[in-house]
Amino acid sequence: MLIVTGATGHLGSLIVNRLLERVPAGRIGVSVRDAGRAVDLAERGVRVRTGDFTEPGTLKHAFEDAECVLVISAAIRGGGALTANLAAIDAAREAGARRILYTSHQAASPTSLFPPQKVHAATEEHLRQAGVPHTALRNGFYASTLGHYIGAALETGTLAVPLDGPVSWTAHEDLAEAAVVALAEDGALEGVTPPLTAPHTLDFADVAAILGRITGRTVTRVVMDDDEWISAAVAGGMPRPAAEFTLTMFAASRAGEFDTTDPTLETVIGHPAKTLHQVLETLVRSR
């Protein structure tokens, strides 16, 4: 059985829906924290079981009969994310999975300025030491992240954020498709993958220009001082720890950590990756 964790989340739901196009529903199982949110999957014949990375005891039942487990990285800020990821990998191994996949990141590194990349690097190392055939999907930076920043720009015509650098903004849909290939096709992707990215890197000045073309209005990119941006974010309602965390993403991008592209994603999915223009069009329409 192919087990997908986090199947009600953004990436996980896309993966399961694409997997259902290639694999009989009876061969798919999902591990979710709230089974009530996966009723539609159960109705389609998918095995739905409750599993929570922070309660490892629940994963034994969720991963039962696992042939392959896709561990979608825990959406937890701070040290708890690593603990949760390692618990899921250990549970998959103990369940007898012959292969374990993990959604890592293109910039995974123990020296990254962006804390999640340190978590990914440590998780990859634990996966390597697990002694089970594995795949670490080094996903490009999720383009949907920009949804947190464009609202004010659309209202005011100003995209005011800290100094940044080029980022390989990559669509969830393409990364989900690559994950399905890795799950369904033995040998398609093994070990730590090359960066799974869209073919171009763009910075926030590019984002502002694209928003202008989409809306037909001028959108100006303004560089804010780091402390000024944090103060403005906190004044706007963002908790200070969250603002300080977000600033590390900008620090990492201007250090060039996300300025990487690779053709592997397009090769694996067999078609061009979505452009940032396409992703932003969808984000603008959804507002």
C-alpha positions in Angstrom: 0.0 0.0 0.0 1.2 3.5 -0.8 0.8 5.8 2.2 0.6 9.6 1.9 0.8 11.7 5.1 -0.7 15.1 5.4 -3.3 14.2 2.7 -5.7 17.1 3.6 -3.0 19.8 3.3 -2.3 21.8 0.1 0.5 19.6 -1.3 -0.8 16.3 0.1 -4.3 16.7 -1.3 -2.8 17.4 -4.8 -0.6 14.4 -4.5 -3.5 12.0 -3.6 -5.7 13.3 -6.3 -3.0 12.8 -8.9 -2.1 9.4 -7.5 -5.7 8.3 -7.9 -5.3 8.9 -11.6 -2.5 6.3 -11.8 -3.1 3.8 -9.0 -6.3 1.9 -7.8 -7.8 3.6 -4.8 -7.6 0.4 -2.8 -3.8 0.6 -3.0 -3.7 4.0 -1.5 -3.8 4.9 2.2 -3.6 8.3 3.9 -2.5 9.3 7.3 -4.2 12.5 8.5 -4.6 14.2 11.8 -8.3 14.7 11.3 -10.0 11.9 9.5 -13.2 13.9 9.3 -11.5 16.2 6.7 -10.8 13.2 4.5 -14.3 11.8 4.1 -14.2 12.5 0.4 -11.1 10.3 0.0 -12.7 7.5 2.0 -15.8 7.7 -0.3 -13.5 7.3 -3.3 -12.1 4.0 -1.8 -8.9 5.4 -0.2 -8.0 3.9 3.2 -8.2 6.8 5.7 -6.5 6.5 9.1 -5.7 9.0 11.8 -2.0 9.6 12.3 -0.2 12.4 14.0 3.6 12.9 13.9 3.5 14.4 17.3 1.8 11.3 18.7 4.0 8.6 17.2 1.9 5.8 18.7 -0.9 6.7 16.2 1.4 6.1 13.2 1.7 2.3 13.7 -1.9 1.9 12.7 -1.8 4.6 10.1 1.2 3.0 8.3 0.0 -0.6 8.6 0.7 -2.7 5.4 2.9 0.1 4.0 4.9 -0.7 0.9 5.9 2.9 0.5 5.4 6.0 2.7 5.5 9.6 1.6 6.3 11.7 4.6 5.2 15.3 3.9 7.4 17.5 6.2 5.7 18.7 9.4 4.2 22.1 9.2 5.5 23.0 12.6 7.8 26.0 13.4 10.8 25.4 15.6 12.5 22.3 16.9 9.2 20.4 17.0 9.3 20.0 13.2 12.5 17.8 13.3 11.2 15.7 16.1 8.0 15.1 14.2 9.7 14.3 10.9 12.0 11.8 12.5 9.1 10.1 14.3 7.3 9.6 11.0 10.4 8.2 9.3 11.0 5.8 12.2 7.4 4.7 12.2 7.5 4.1 8.4 10.6 1.9 8.8 9.1 0.0 11.7 5.9 -0.6 9.7 8.0 -2.4 7.1 7.9 0.1 4.4 10.3 -0.9 1.6 10.8 2.7 0.6 10.4 6.1 2.3 10.0 9.4 0.6 10.3 12.8 2.2 9.4 16.3 1.0 12.6 18.2 1.5 13.7 21.6 0.0 16.1 22.7 -2.6 18.1 24.7 -0.1 18.3 22.0 2.7 21.5 22.8 4.6 22.7 22.7 8.2 24.2 26.2 7.7 21.1 27.8 6.1 19.9 31.3 7.3 16.4 30.0 7.0 15.7 27.6 9.9 13.4 25.2 8.0 16.4 24.3 5.8 18.3 23.1 8.8 15.4 20.9 9.7 15.3 19.4 6.2 19.0 18.7 6.2 18.8 16.9 9.5 15.8 14.9 8.4 17.6 13.9 5.2 20.5 12.7 7.3 18.2 10.6 9.5 16.5 9.2 6.4 19.9 8.2 5.0 20.8 6.4 8.2 17.4 4.6 8.4 18.8 1.9 6.2 15.8 1.8 3.9 15.7 2.8 0.2 14.6 6.4 0.2 13.9 9.6 -1.8 14.3 13.1 -0.5 12.3 15.3 -2.9 14.2 18.6 -2.8 11.3 20.8 -3.8 11.7 24.3 -5.1 10.4 27.2 -3.0 6.6 27.1 -3.0 5.3 29.9 -5.2 2.1 30.0 -3.3 4.1 31.6 -0.4 3.7 34.9 -2.4 0.1 34.9 -1.5 1.1 36.3 1.9 2.7 39.3 0.4 0.6 40.4 -2.6 -2.6 41.5 -0.9 -1.3 44.9 0.2 0.4 45.4 -3.2 -2.8 44.8 -5.0 -4.6 47.3 -2.8 -1.9 50.0 -2.6 0.2 49.5 -5.7 3.3 49.1 -3.5 5.1 45.8 -2.8 7.1 46.8 0.3 9.3 44.0 1.7 12.9 43.6 2.9 15.8 43.3 0.5 15.6 39.9 -1.1 17.3 37.8 -3.8 16.3 35.5 -6.7 14.1 32.5 -5.8 13.0 29.5 -7.9 9.3 30.0 -7.2 7.7 26.6 -8.1 4.1 25.5 -8.3 2.6 23.0 -5.9 0.9 21.3 -8.8 4.1 20.5 -10.5 5.8 19.3 -7.3 2.8 17.1 -6.5 3.1 15.5 -10.0 6.7 14.7 -9.4 5.9 13.2 -6.0 3.4 10.9 -7.7 5.9 9.8 -10.2 8.4 9.0 -7.4 5.7 7.1 -5.5 4.2 5.1 -8.4 7.3 4.4 -10.5 10.2 2.4 -9.0 13.5 4.0 -9.7 12.1 7.2 -11.1 13.7 9.3 -8.4 16.1 7.9 -5.8 18.2 9.2 -3.0 18.5 13.0 -2.6 17.1 14.5 -5.8 18.5 17.5 -7.7 16.6 20.7 -7.0 13.0 20.2 -8.3 12.4 23.7 -9.6 10.8 25.9 -12.2 13.3 27.0 -14.8 13.7 30.6 -13.7 14.6 32.5 -10.5 12.9 35.8 -9.8 13.0 38.4 -7.1 10.3 40.6 -5.6 11.0 43.3 -8.2 10.1 40.7 -10.8 7.0 39.8 -8.8 5.9 43.4 -8.7 6.4 43.7 -12.5 4.3 40.5 -13.1 1.5 41.8 -10.8 1.5 45.0 -12.9 1.1 43.1 -16.1 -1.7 40.9 -14.7 -3.7 43.8 -13.2 -2.8 46.5 -15.7 -1.8 48.8 -12.8 1.6 49.9 -11.7 3.0 48.0 -8.8 6.2 49.4 -7.3 8.6 47.3 -5.4 9.9 49.2 -2.3 12.9 47.9 -0.3 12.2 48.2 3.5 14.9 48.2 6.2 14.7 44.9 8.1 13.8 46.5 11.4 11.3 48.8 9.8 9.6 45.9 8.1 9.4 43.9 11.3 7.9 46.9 13.1 5.4 47.4 10.3 4.5 43.7 10.3 4.0 43.6 14.1 1.9 46.8 13.9 -0.2 45.1 11.2 -1.0 42.2 13.6 1.8 39.7 12.9 3.3 38.2 16.1 6.9 39.4 16.5 8.3 35.8 16.5 6.5 35.1 13.2 7.9 38.4 11.7 11.4 37.6 12.8 11.1 34.1 11.4 9.8 35.5 8.1 12.7 37.9 7.9 15.1 34.9 7.8 13.6 33.9 4.5 14.5 37.2 3.0 18.0 37.0 4.5 18.5 33.5 3.0 17.2 34.6 -0.4 19.6 37.6 -0.6 22.4 35.3 0.4 21.6 33.3 -2.8 20.3 30.2 -1.1 17.3 29.9 -3.4 19.0 31.1 -6.6 19.1 27.7 -8.1 17.3 26.0 -11.0 17.5 22.5 -12.5 15.7 20.7 -15.4 14.9 17.6 -13.4 11.4 18.7 -12.4 10.3 19.3 -16.0 12.0 16.1 -17.1 10.2 14.0 -14.5 6.7 15.5 -15.1 7.2 15.5 -18.9 6.0 19.1 -19.6 7.0 22.7 -18.8 6.6 23.8 -15.2 4.1 26.5 -14.4 5.4 30.0 -14.7 5.3 32.4 -11.8 2.9 34.5 -14.0 0.5 31.6 -14.1 0.7 31.1 -10.3 0.2 34.8 -9.6 -2.7 35.0 -11.9 -4.4 32.2 -9.9 -3.5 34.0 -6.6 -4.9 37.3 -7.8 -8.1 35.7 -9.1 -8.7 34.0 -5.7 -8.5 37.2 -3.7 
